[in-house]
Amino acid sequence: KKFGLPQTRQRVYMFVWQPDNGNFDDDLGDYWAAIVKHLESDVRHSLESFILPVDHDNIRVFREALNGPAGRNTNRSINQAPDFWDEKISNANLKHNKIARQKLGMEDRARPQTQWGPFGEMQVPWHYWLEYMKCNTQRRLDMLDVLHASSARDAECHDS
């Protein structure tokens, strides 16, 4: 919240730097600290001021597009995709999802938030946009469940 944004998100930056003139006493860290200090500014607007109301025209148009031909076409192609969790199909991402779930102590096919299944089956919380969720791949839906489980475990919001 020190940089004009209504969020607190820790950042880590790594620099690899070799001075042109061989002057290794020149400290890039001091320059970086000065730049970051210069960029600090108080939050001027609350997070709520960035969120459009549910009945805003931009949201209505976006949701209509998701329900229109482009959204239906995306939904159709996603529904024809094979089951993401079918190990017989070569799927490089499946092992990453399994590792993430294992670290959380989460069962492989547990889907507490999205309850997604093959062929577009899902039951999401009322505040999700179902028409948007239907345009997501099975892997993306699976990662949403992992993210929610991780947030619940940490008892903190990752985008506050």
GUNU-598656 format. One record per residue: residue number from 1; residue in three letters; x, y, z of N, C-alpha, C in turn. Coordinates in steps of 0.2 Angstrom, whole numbers, plus 5000, padded with zeros to 4 digits. Atoms other than C-alpha are relative to their C-alpha. Example, Ala and Ser with C-alpha at 12.3 -4.5 7.8 and 13.67 -1.06 7.14 Angstrom:
2
+-----+------+------+------+------+------+------+------+------+------+------+
| pos | code |   nu |   nv |   nw |  cau |  cav |  caw |   cu |   cv |   cw |
+-----+------+------+------+------+------+------+------+------+------+------+
|   1 |  ALA | 5004 | 4994 | 5000 | 5062 | 4978 | 5039 | 5004 | 5006 | 5000 |
|   2 |  SER | 4996 | 4994 | 4999 | 5068 | 4995 | 5036 | 4996 | 5005 | 5003 |
+-----+------+------+------+------+------+------+------+------+------+------+
END
This chain:
160
+-----+------+------+------+------+------+------+------+------+------+------+
| pos | code |   nu |   nv |   nw |  cau |  cav |  caw |   cu |   cv |   cw |
+-----+------+------+------+------+------+------+------+------+------+------+
|   1 |  LYS | 5004 | 4994 | 5000 | 5000 | 5000 | 5000 | 5004 | 5006 | 5000 |
|   2 |  LYS | 4996 | 4994 | 5000 | 5015 | 5011 | 4999 | 5001 | 5003 | 4993 |
|   3 |  PHE | 4999 | 4997 | 5007 | 5015 | 5013 | 4980 | 4994 | 5001 | 4996 |
|   4 |  GLY | 5006 | 4998 | 5004 | 4998 | 5019 | 4976 | 4995 | 4995 | 4998 |
|   5 |  LEU | 5005 | 5005 | 5001 | 4989 | 5003 | 4975 | 4997 | 4997 | 5006 |
|   6 |  PRO | 5003 | 5003 | 4994 | 4976 | 4996 | 4987 | 5001 | 4993 | 5001 |
|   7 |  GLN | 4998 | 5007 | 4999 | 4985 | 4979 | 4989 | 5007 | 5000 | 5004 |
|   8 |  THR | 4994 | 5001 | 4997 | 4999 | 4972 | 4999 | 5002 | 4993 | 4997 |
|   9 |  ARG | 4997 | 5006 | 5004 | 5009 | 4960 | 4989 | 5008 | 5000 | 5001 |
|  10 |  GLN | 4993 | 5000 | 4999 | 5027 | 4956 | 4994 | 5003 | 4998 | 4993 |
|  11 |  ARG | 4997 | 5001 | 5006 | 5039 | 4957 | 4979 | 5008 | 4998 | 5002 |
|  12 |  VAL | 4993 | 5001 | 5000 | 5057 | 4950 | 4977 | 5003 | 5001 | 4993 |
|  13 |  TYR | 4997 | 4999 | 5006 | 5068 | 4956 | 4964 | 5008 | 4998 | 5000 |
|  14 |  MET | 4993 | 5002 | 5000 | 5085 | 4949 | 4959 | 5004 | 5003 | 4994 |
|  15 |  PHE | 4996 | 4997 | 5005 | 5098 | 4958 | 4949 | 5007 | 4996 | 4999 |
|  16 |  VAL | 4993 | 5002 | 5002 | 5113 | 4951 | 4940 | 5003 | 5005 | 4996 |
|  17 |  TRP | 4998 | 4994 | 5003 | 5124 | 4965 | 4936 | 5008 | 5000 | 5000 |
|  18 |  GLN | 4993 | 5000 | 5000 | 5142 | 4967 | 4930 | 5002 | 5007 | 4997 |
|  19 |  PRO | 4998 | 4993 | 5002 | 5149 | 4985 | 4929 | 5004 | 5000 | 4994 |
|  20 |  ASP | 4996 | 5000 | 5006 | 5156 | 4990 | 4913 | 5007 | 5002 | 5001 |
|  21 |  ASN | 4993 | 4998 | 4999 | 5172 | 4998 | 4920 | 5003 | 4996 | 5005 |
|  22 |  GLY | 4997 | 5004 | 4995 | 5176 | 4984 | 4932 | 5000 | 5003 | 5007 |
|  23 |  ASN | 5000 | 4997 | 4993 | 5172 | 4995 | 4947 | 4995 | 4996 | 5004 |
|  24 |  PHE | 5004 | 5004 | 4996 | 5165 | 4982 | 4959 | 4998 | 5003 | 5006 |
|  25 |  ASP | 5002 | 4996 | 4994 | 5164 | 4995 | 4973 | 4993 | 5003 | 4999 |
|  26 |  ASP | 5006 | 4996 | 5002 | 5149 | 5003 | 4964 | 4994 | 4995 | 5002 |
|  27 |  ASP | 5005 | 5004 | 4997 | 5134 | 4997 | 4974 | 4993 | 5001 | 4997 |
|  28 |  LEU | 5006 | 4999 | 5003 | 5118 | 4994 | 4963 | 4994 | 5000 | 5005 |
|  29 |  GLY | 5005 | 5001 | 4995 | 5108 | 4990 | 4979 | 4998 | 5007 | 5003 |
|  30 |  ASP | 5001 | 4993 | 4998 | 5110 | 5009 | 4984 | 4995 | 5003 | 4995 |
|  31 |  TYR | 5004 | 4997 | 5006 | 5103 | 5014 | 4967 | 4993 | 4998 | 5001 |
|  32 |  TRP | 5007 | 5003 | 5000 | 5088 | 5002 | 4968 | 4996 | 5003 | 5006 |
|  33 |  ALA | 5003 | 4997 | 4994 | 5084 | 5008 | 4986 | 4997 | 5007 | 4999 |
|  34 |  ALA | 5002 | 4993 | 5001 | 5084 | 5026 | 4981 | 4994 | 5000 | 4995 |
|  35 |  ILE | 5006 | 5000 | 5005 | 5072 | 5022 | 4966 | 4994 | 4998 | 5003 |
|  36 |  VAL | 5006 | 5003 | 4997 | 5060 | 5012 | 4976 | 4997 | 5005 | 5005 |
|  37 |  LYS | 5002 | 4994 | 4996 | 5060 | 5026 | 4989 | 4996 | 5005 | 4997 |
|  38 |  HIS | 5003 | 4994 | 5004 | 5056 | 5039 | 4976 | 4993 | 4998 | 4997 |
|  39 |  LEU | 5007 | 5002 | 5003 | 5041 | 5028 | 4969 | 4995 | 4999 | 5006 |
|  40 |  GLU | 5005 | 5001 | 4995 | 5033 | 5027 | 4986 | 4994 | 5006 | 5000 |
|  41 |  SER | 5005 | 4995 | 5000 | 5016 | 5036 | 4987 | 4994 | 4997 | 5004 |
|  42 |  ASP | 5006 | 5002 | 4996 | 5000 | 5034 | 4998 | 4995 | 4998 | 4995 |
|  43 |  VAL | 5006 | 5002 | 5004 | 4985 | 5025 | 4992 | 4995 | 5006 | 5000 |
|  44 |  ARG | 5004 | 4994 | 5001 | 4973 | 5038 | 4985 | 4992 | 4997 | 5000 |
|  45 |  HIS | 5007 | 5003 | 5002 | 4958 | 5026 | 4981 | 4999 | 4993 | 5004 |
|  46 |  SER | 5001 | 5007 | 4997 | 4951 | 5011 | 4990 | 4999 | 4995 | 4995 |
|  47 |  LEU | 5001 | 5006 | 5004 | 4950 | 4994 | 4982 | 4993 | 5000 | 4996 |
|  48 |  GLU | 5007 | 5000 | 5002 | 4931 | 4996 | 4980 | 4999 | 5005 | 4994 |
|  49 |  SER | 5000 | 4995 | 5005 | 4934 | 5011 | 4969 | 5002 | 4998 | 4993 |
|  50 |  PHE | 4998 | 5003 | 5006 | 4942 | 5000 | 4956 | 4995 | 4995 | 4997 |
|  51 |  ILE | 5005 | 5006 | 5002 | 4928 | 4987 | 4955 | 4994 | 5003 | 4997 |
|  52 |  LEU | 5006 | 4998 | 5003 | 4914 | 4990 | 4943 | 4994 | 4997 | 5004 |
|  53 |  PRO | 5006 | 5004 | 4997 | 4896 | 4987 | 4950 | 4997 | 4995 | 4995 |
|  54 |  VAL | 5003 | 5006 | 5004 | 4887 | 4971 | 4944 | 4996 | 5002 | 4994 |
|  55 |  ASP | 5004 | 4998 | 5005 | 4875 | 4981 | 4933 | 5003 | 5005 | 4995 |
|  56 |  HIS | 4997 | 4996 | 5004 | 4888 | 4991 | 4924 | 5000 | 4998 | 4993 |
|  57 |  ASP | 5001 | 5002 | 5007 | 4887 | 4992 | 4905 | 5006 | 4995 | 4998 |
|  58 |  ASN | 4994 | 5004 | 5002 | 4905 | 4985 | 4903 | 4999 | 4993 | 5002 |
|  59 |  ILE | 5001 | 5007 | 4998 | 4901 | 4970 | 4913 | 4994 | 4996 | 4996 |
|  60 |  ARG | 5006 | 5003 | 5004 | 4884 | 4967 | 4904 | 5003 | 4998 | 4993 |
|  61 |  VAL | 4997 | 5001 | 5007 | 4893 | 4968 | 4887 | 5005 | 4994 | 5000 |
|  62 |  PHE | 4995 | 5005 | 4999 | 4907 | 4956 | 4893 | 4996 | 4993 | 5001 |
|  63 |  ARG | 5003 | 5006 | 4998 | 4895 | 4943 | 4900 | 4995 | 4998 | 4994 |
|  64 |  GLU | 5004 | 5002 | 5006 | 4884 | 4944 | 4884 | 5004 | 4997 | 4995 |
|  65 |  ALA | 4996 | 5003 | 5004 | 4899 | 4941 | 4874 | 5002 | 4993 | 5002 |
|  66 |  LEU | 4999 | 5006 | 4998 | 4903 | 4926 | 4884 | 4995 | 4995 | 4999 |
|  67 |  ASN | 5006 | 5004 | 5002 | 4886 | 4919 | 4881 | 4998 | 5000 | 4993 |
|  68 |  GLY | 5001 | 4999 | 5007 | 4887 | 4924 | 4863 | 5004 | 4994 | 4996 |
|  69 |  PRO | 4997 | 5005 | 5004 | 4894 | 4914 | 4848 | 5008 | 4999 | 5002 |
|  70 |  ALA | 4993 | 5002 | 4999 | 4913 | 4916 | 4853 | 5000 | 4996 | 5007 |
|  71 |  GLY | 5000 | 5004 | 4994 | 4909 | 4910 | 4871 | 4998 | 4993 | 4999 |
|  72 |  ARG | 5003 | 5007 | 5001 | 4899 | 4896 | 4865 | 5005 | 4995 | 4996 |
|  73 |  ASN | 4995 | 5004 | 5003 | 4913 | 4891 | 4853 | 5005 | 4998 | 5004 |
|  74 |  THR | 4995 | 5002 | 4996 | 4926 | 4891 | 4866 | 4997 | 4995 | 5005 |
|  75 |  ASN | 5003 | 5005 | 4995 | 4914 | 4882 | 4878 | 5000 | 4993 | 4996 |
|  76 |  ARG | 5001 | 5006 | 5004 | 4911 | 4869 | 4864 | 5007 | 4996 | 5000 |
|  77 |  SER | 4993 | 5003 | 5001 | 4930 | 4866 | 4861 | 5003 | 4997 | 5007 |
|  78 |  ILE | 4998 | 5002 | 4993 | 4933 | 4865 | 4880 | 4997 | 4993 | 5002 |
|  79 |  ASN | 5004 | 5006 | 4999 | 4919 | 4852 | 4882 | 5002 | 4994 | 4997 |
|  80 |  GLN | 4998 | 5006 | 5004 | 4927 | 4841 | 4869 | 5007 | 4998 | 5002 |
|  81 |  ALA | 4993 | 5002 | 4997 | 4944 | 4840 | 4878 | 4999 | 4994 | 5004 |
|  82 |  PRO | 5000 | 5006 | 4996 | 4948 | 4824 | 4886 | 5001 | 5002 | 5007 |
|  83 |  ASP | 5000 | 4999 | 4992 | 4948 | 4822 | 4905 | 5007 | 5002 | 5001 |
|  84 |  PHE | 4993 | 4998 | 4998 | 4963 | 4832 | 4912 | 5004 | 4995 | 5004 |
|  85 |  TRP | 4997 | 5005 | 4995 | 4966 | 4818 | 4925 | 5000 | 4993 | 4997 |
|  86 |  ASP | 4999 | 5006 | 5003 | 4966 | 4804 | 4913 | 5007 | 4999 | 4999 |
|  87 |  GLU | 4993 | 5001 | 5001 | 4984 | 4797 | 4915 | 5002 | 4997 | 4994 |
|  88 |  LYS | 4998 | 5004 | 5006 | 4983 | 4787 | 4899 | 5002 | 5005 | 4995 |
|  89 |  ILE | 4999 | 4995 | 5005 | 4983 | 4803 | 4889 | 5007 | 5004 | 5002 |
|  90 |  SER | 4994 | 4996 | 4999 | 5000 | 4812 | 4888 | 4999 | 5007 | 5002 |
|  91 |  ASN | 5002 | 4994 | 4997 | 4998 | 4827 | 4899 | 5006 | 5003 | 5004 |
|  92 |  ALA | 4994 | 4998 | 4997 | 5014 | 4836 | 4904 | 4998 | 5004 | 5007 |
|  93 |  ASN | 5002 | 4996 | 4995 | 5004 | 4848 | 4916 | 4998 | 4996 | 5006 |
|  94 |  LEU | 5003 | 5004 | 4995 | 4996 | 4834 | 4926 | 5005 | 4999 | 5006 |
|  95 |  LYS | 4995 | 5001 | 4995 | 5012 | 4830 | 4936 | 5000 | 5006 | 5005 |
|  96 |  HIS | 4999 | 4994 | 4996 | 5013 | 4848 | 4942 | 4994 | 5001 | 5004 |
|  97 |  ASN | 5006 | 4999 | 4996 | 4995 | 4849 | 4948 | 5000 | 4995 | 5005 |
|  98 |  LYS | 4999 | 5006 | 4995 | 4998 | 4832 | 4957 | 5004 | 5002 | 5006 |
|  99 |  ILE | 4995 | 4998 | 4995 | 5013 | 4839 | 4966 | 4997 | 5006 | 5004 |
| 100 |  ALA | 5003 | 4995 | 4996 | 5004 | 4855 | 4971 | 4995 | 4998 | 5005 |
| 101 |  ARG | 5006 | 5003 | 4995 | 4989 | 4845 | 4978 | 5004 | 4996 | 5005 |
| 102 |  GLN | 4997 | 5004 | 4995 | 5001 | 4834 | 4987 | 5003 | 5004 | 5005 |
| 103 |  LYS | 4997 | 4996 | 4996 | 5010 | 4848 | 4995 | 4994 | 5003 | 5005 |
| 104 |  LEU | 5005 | 4998 | 4996 | 4993 | 4854 | 5001 | 4996 | 4995 | 5004 |
| 105 |  GLY | 5004 | 5006 | 4997 | 4987 | 4837 | 5007 | 4993 | 5000 | 4997 |
| 106 |  MET | 5007 | 5000 | 5004 | 4973 | 4838 | 4994 | 5000 | 4994 | 4996 |
| 107 |  GLU | 5001 | 5006 | 5004 | 4966 | 4823 | 4986 | 5000 | 5002 | 4993 |
| 108 |  ASP | 4999 | 4999 | 5008 | 4969 | 4821 | 4967 | 4994 | 5003 | 4997 |
| 109 |  ARG | 5006 | 4997 | 5003 | 4951 | 4824 | 4962 | 4996 | 5004 | 5004 |
| 110 |  ALA | 5004 | 4996 | 4995 | 4945 | 4835 | 4976 | 4999 | 5007 | 4996 |
| 111 |  ARG | 5002 | 4994 | 5004 | 4936 | 4850 | 4968 | 4996 | 5004 | 5004 |
| 112 |  PRO | 5005 | 4997 | 4995 | 4929 | 4860 | 4983 | 4997 | 5006 | 4997 |
| 113 |  GLN | 5003 | 4994 | 5002 | 4926 | 4876 | 4974 | 4997 | 5000 | 4993 |
| 114 |  THR | 5003 | 5000 | 5006 | 4923 | 4872 | 4956 | 4995 | 4994 | 4998 |
| 115 |  GLN | 5004 | 5007 | 5001 | 4916 | 4854 | 4957 | 5000 | 4998 | 4992 |
| 116 |  TRP | 5000 | 5001 | 5008 | 4921 | 4853 | 4938 | 5001 | 4992 | 4999 |
| 117 |  GLY | 4999 | 5006 | 5002 | 4921 | 4837 | 4929 | 5000 | 5000 | 4992 |
| 118 |  PRO | 4999 | 5000 | 5007 | 4923 | 4831 | 4911 | 4994 | 5003 | 4996 |
| 119 |  PHE | 5005 | 4998 | 5004 | 4912 | 4838 | 4897 | 4996 | 5006 | 5003 |
| 120 |  GLY | 5003 | 4994 | 4997 | 4909 | 4855 | 4906 | 4996 | 5000 | 5006 |
| 121 |  GLU | 5004 | 5000 | 4993 | 4901 | 4849 | 4922 | 5004 | 5004 | 5005 |
| 122 |  MET | 4998 | 4996 | 4995 | 4903 | 4861 | 4936 | 4995 | 5003 | 5004 |
| 123 |  GLN | 5004 | 4997 | 4995 | 4895 | 4869 | 4951 | 5004 | 5005 | 5004 |
| 124 |  VAL | 4995 | 4995 | 4997 | 4903 | 4885 | 4956 | 4996 | 5005 | 5005 |
| 125 |  PRO | 5003 | 4996 | 4996 | 4899 | 4897 | 4970 | 4996 | 5006 | 4997 |
| 126 |  TRP | 5005 | 4995 | 5004 | 4885 | 4910 | 4966 | 5003 | 5006 | 4998 |
| 127 |  HIS | 4997 | 4994 | 5002 | 4897 | 4925 | 4965 | 5005 | 4999 | 4994 |
| 128 |  TYR | 4996 | 5001 | 5006 | 4907 | 4917 | 4951 | 4996 | 5001 | 4994 |
| 129 |  TRP | 5003 | 4999 | 5007 | 4903 | 4921 | 4933 | 5000 | 4993 | 4997 |
| 130 |  LEU | 5000 | 5006 | 5003 | 4897 | 4904 | 4927 | 5002 | 5000 | 4993 |
| 131 |  GLU | 4999 | 5000 | 5007 | 4898 | 4909 | 4909 | 5008 | 5001 | 4999 |
| 132 |  TYR | 4992 | 5000 | 5000 | 4917 | 4914 | 4912 | 5003 | 4994 | 5002 |
| 133 |  MET | 4997 | 5007 | 4998 | 4921 | 4898 | 4921 | 4999 | 4995 | 4995 |
| 134 |  LYS | 5001 | 5005 | 5005 | 4914 | 4888 | 4907 | 5005 | 5001 | 4994 |
| 135 |  CYS | 4995 | 4998 | 5005 | 4927 | 4896 | 4896 | 5007 | 4998 | 5002 |
| 136 |  ASN | 4993 | 5002 | 4998 | 4942 | 4889 | 4906 | 5001 | 4993 | 4999 |
| 137 |  THR | 4998 | 5007 | 5001 | 4951 | 4873 | 4903 | 5000 | 4997 | 5007 |
| 138 |  GLN | 5000 | 5004 | 4994 | 4951 | 4859 | 4915 | 5006 | 5001 | 5005 |
| 139 |  ARG | 4994 | 4998 | 4996 | 4968 | 4863 | 4921 | 5000 | 5006 | 5004 |
| 140 |  ARG | 5001 | 4993 | 4996 | 4964 | 4881 | 4925 | 4995 | 4999 | 5005 |
| 141 |  LEU | 5005 | 5002 | 4994 | 4949 | 4875 | 4935 | 5003 | 4997 | 5005 |
| 142 |  ASP | 4997 | 5004 | 4995 | 4959 | 4863 | 4944 | 5005 | 5004 | 5004 |
| 143 |  MET | 4996 | 4996 | 4997 | 4972 | 4876 | 4948 | 4996 | 5005 | 5004 |
| 144 |  LEU | 5004 | 4996 | 4995 | 4958 | 4887 | 4955 | 4998 | 4997 | 5006 |
| 145 |  ASP | 5002 | 5003 | 4994 | 4953 | 4874 | 4967 | 5007 | 4999 | 5004 |
| 146 |  VAL | 4994 | 5000 | 4996 | 4972 | 4872 | 4972 | 5001 | 5007 | 5003 |
| 147 |  LEU | 4999 | 4993 | 4998 | 4973 | 4891 | 4974 | 4996 | 5001 | 5006 |
| 148 |  HIS | 5004 | 4999 | 4995 | 4958 | 4892 | 4985 | 5002 | 4996 | 5006 |
| 149 |  ALA | 4998 | 5004 | 4994 | 4964 | 4877 | 4996 | 5006 | 5003 | 5003 |
| 150 |  SER | 4994 | 4997 | 4997 | 4981 | 4886 | 4998 | 4998 | 5006 | 5004 |
| 151 |  SER | 5002 | 4994 | 4996 | 4972 | 4902 | 5003 | 4997 | 4999 | 5006 |
| 152 |  ALA | 5003 | 5002 | 4994 | 4962 | 4893 | 5015 | 5005 | 4998 | 5005 |
| 153 |  ARG | 4995 | 5002 | 4996 | 4977 | 4885 | 5022 | 5004 | 5005 | 5003 |
| 154 |  ASP | 4996 | 4994 | 4997 | 4987 | 4901 | 5024 | 4995 | 5005 | 5004 |
| 155 |  ALA | 5005 | 4995 | 4997 | 4971 | 4910 | 5030 | 5002 | 5007 | 4999 |
| 156 |  GLU | 4998 | 4993 | 5003 | 4976 | 4925 | 5020 | 4998 | 5001 | 4993 |
| 157 |  CYS | 5001 | 4999 | 5007 | 4971 | 4933 | 5004 | 5006 | 5002 | 4996 |
| 158 |  HIS | 4994 | 4999 | 5003 | 4984 | 4933 | 4991 | 5000 | 5007 | 4996 |
| 159 |  ASP | 5001 | 4994 | 5004 | 4977 | 4949 | 4982 | 4997 | 5005 | 5005 |
| 160 |  SER | 5003 | 4995 | 4996 | 4973 | 4960 | 4997 | 5003 | 5007 | 4999 |
+-----+------+------+------+------+------+------+------+------+------+------+
END
